[in-house]
Amino acid sequence: MDRTGPAPDHLAALSEAPSRIGRDGVLRLAFERRGPRTVVTRCRSSLPLQVLAPVALDDPSAVVSILNPTGGLVGGDRLAIDIVVGPRAHACVTTPSATKIYRACGDAAVQHVDVRLDPGAILEWVPDHAIPFEGAAFRQRLDVSMGAGARLILVDAFAAGRVARGEAWRFKLLDSALRINDQHGSRFHDRFELGGDVRWSRLGFTEGASYFATVVVAGDVGPDLIPKITAAVGGSNGVRCAAAPLKSGGAVVRCLAEAAPALLEALDTLWSVARLALLGLPALALRKP
């Protein structure tokens, strides 16, 4: 199931120079529905991107983990991830652990994720959070194109740095943009750009919380999703969440957490609530170390 047409711009622009080997990572994944299950029909990667074999779970989705065997991203790394989920296929893409972003002496590390969901397709994009070290610079773009009847659960989560080492908000740059389009045009567009020299933890920003996340649930879901989210995670265990409906169906949720375990627990709860409401499926227990 090869993607037709030219490669996306962020893939075509990557250099093939020997000096860029191990710095320009490419990952292409394609999923296809076969009978009651989804299978991976295309998998191509180059360092510093790699993908683990799909995990066999009691679930209709194909669960795939993306990892960086080099240990993390450094300044100047460029990652391009291209995912196609075929008609009525169901993919779940995650990571084995948090992503480390090391100090950048020059250019920022860049990651561009391009996703196409064909009609009736489902994607759960649920990576662990990213951790920008002191002096790190990171730019990320998430572009999702949704066909008719497609459904999406997406998590975009970050730490303010290596908090336990006193490095909160000491990165150079954290820039993340998320665009979701469907056949009618723009469905959701969100972007933030943070510089580490600003006290983002003050009142009106993250208000003392060192972990923050956005969760998007897009698709045909009932009006009771937001009350369920609020009831499940609102104001407990050092976590604050706010949810708002999306005009085309679904919701966007913002989360602030005081500690990593609290963030992970809240995101797991949000994912479970969204999964049941949007997909009619129970929580999925990923096998992580």
Salt bridges, closest charged atoms under 4 A:
ASP2 OD1 - ARG42 NH1 3.34
ASP24 OD1 - ARG20 NH2 2.67
ASP24 OD2 - ARG78 NH2 2.81
GLU32 OE2 - ARG34 NE 3.15
ASP59 OD2 - ARG275 NH2 2.88
ASP77 OD1 - ARG23 NE 2.50
ASP82 OD1 - ARG3 NH1 2.82
ASP114 OD2 - ARG3 NH1 3.17
ASP118 OD1 - ARG116 NE 3.09
GLU124 OE2 - HIS90 NE2 2.57
GLU124 OE1 - ARG275 NE 2.68
ASP128 OD1 - LYS288 NZ 2.97
GLU134 OE2 - ARG170 NH2 2.82
ASP143 OD2 - HIS112 NE2 2.72
ASP143 OD1 - ARG179 NE 2.61
GLU167 OE2 - ARG162 NH2 2.91
ASP175 OD2 - ARG139 NH1 2.64
ASP175 OD2 - ARG141 NH2 3.19
ASP175 OD2 - ARG191 NH2 2.80
ASP182 OD2 - ARG187 NH1 3.51
ASP190 OD2 - ARG254 NH1 2.93
GLU193 OE1 - ARG191 NH2 3.05
GLU207 OE1 - ARG240 NH1 3.23
ASP224 OD2 - LYS228 NZ 3.17
